[in-house]
Amino acid sequence: MKKKTTLEYRMMLENNRLKISDSKLLMGSLIGKYPVILDGGRTIIFISDKSKESETRKKYELLKGNRFPSHSTKHHS
């Protein structure tokens, strides 16, 4: 069995990339996304639908409150 050269291997990878759909190649891309700045700029969430910005803010605050319940209310024994 002949061992593939580096150039042949790179050509194979390039051909495989052409078979991947554009939507999958854009995964993780910020193209077409809108930033929602939270926590005074410490957290940024990117959303695709700008009309859901207020909903995103509310969900974030709700999740943040549920994530650290001991910090939001004090329990005395």
C-alpha positions as CSV (number, residue, x, y, z in Angstrom):
1,M,0.0,0.0,0.0
2,K,1.4,3.4,-1.1
3,K,1.7,6.0,1.7
4,K,0.0,9.3,0.7
5,T,2.2,12.3,0.4
6,T,1.4,15.5,2.3
7,L,0.2,17.2,-0.9
8,E,-2.1,14.4,-1.8
9,Y,-3.6,14.4,1.7
10,R,-4.2,18.2,1.5
11,M,-5.9,17.8,-1.8
12,M,-8.2,15.1,-0.3
13,L,-9.2,17.5,2.6
14,E,-9.9,20.3,0.1
15,N,-12.2,18.1,-1.9
16,N,-14.1,17.1,1.3
17,R,-14.5,20.8,2.3
18,L,-16.3,21.4,-1.0
19,K,-18.9,18.8,0.0
20,I,-19.8,20.5,3.2
21,S,-22.8,22.8,3.0
22,D,-22.4,26.6,3.5
23,S,-24.7,26.6,6.5
24,K,-22.4,24.1,8.3
25,L,-19.3,26.1,7.3
26,L,-20.9,29.2,8.9
27,M,-21.6,27.5,12.3
28,G,-20.1,29.7,15.0
29,S,-20.0,32.7,12.7
30,L,-21.3,36.0,13.8
31,I,-22.6,36.9,10.3
32,G,-26.2,38.0,10.6
33,K,-26.2,38.0,14.4
34,Y,-27.0,40.8,16.8
35,P,-25.1,41.3,20.1
36,V,-27.0,41.6,23.3
37,I,-24.8,43.1,26.0
38,L,-25.5,41.9,29.6
39,D,-24.0,42.4,33.0
40,G,-22.6,45.8,32.2
41,G,-20.6,44.4,29.2
42,R,-19.2,41.3,31.0
43,T,-21.5,39.0,29.0
44,I,-22.4,39.2,25.3
45,I,-24.9,36.9,23.7
46,F,-25.4,36.9,19.9
47,I,-29.0,36.3,18.6
48,S,-30.2,36.0,15.0
49,D,-33.6,37.7,15.6
50,K,-33.2,41.3,16.9
51,S,-36.9,41.4,17.9
52,K,-36.2,38.9,20.7
53,E,-33.6,41.1,22.5
54,S,-35.9,41.9,25.5
55,E,-36.9,38.2,25.7
56,T,-33.3,37.2,25.7
57,R,-32.5,39.7,28.5
58,K,-35.4,38.4,30.6
59,K,-34.3,34.7,30.1
60,Y,-30.7,35.5,31.0
61,E,-31.7,37.3,34.3
62,L,-34.1,34.4,35.2
63,L,-31.4,31.8,34.5
64,K,-28.8,33.8,36.4
65,G,-31.1,34.1,39.4
66,N,-31.8,30.3,39.4
67,R,-28.2,29.4,38.9
68,F,-27.0,31.1,42.2
69,P,-30.1,30.9,44.5
70,S,-28.0,31.2,47.6
71,H,-26.7,34.6,46.6
72,S,-30.1,36.0,45.8
73,T,-31.7,35.1,49.2
74,K,-30.2,34.4,52.5
75,H,-31.1,31.3,54.5
76,H,-30.7,31.3,58.2
77,S,-30.7,28.1,60.3
